[in-house]
C-alpha cells in the first residue's frame, strides 16, 4: 500500500505555475507522481483559481503603468477594456497621442 499524497506549499505553487502556463492536468499529475483524481482531490482550488489570480495581478500592473504615463498600456487598456478603436489616427499634430487618448476617455465618461 502506497503512502497517501500530502500537498505542500511547494507542490501547490508548482500546480499554480503549471496551470497558468497551460499544462494539461495529466502532465501536472505526472510531474507530481500522482494520478489526475488525486490532483483534483488535493489541488482543486489551485487549478480553478490560478489563472484568475494571475490575470488579476497583471491587470493591476497594466492599470498602474497606464496611469503612470505608459501610452502603449493606456491604448491597450482602452482598446481591450474600453472597446475604444480609432477609425483613423488622430489628426491633431499639436497634441500628444496620450492627450488625445485621455480626452477621448473623458468624453466617454
Secondary structure, 3 states (H helix, E strand, C coil): CCCCCCCCHHHHHHHHHHHHCCCCHHHHHHHHCCCHHHHHHHHHHHHHHHHHHHHHHHHHHHHHHHHCCCHHHHHHHHHHCCCCCCCCCCCCCCCCHHHHHHHHHHHHC
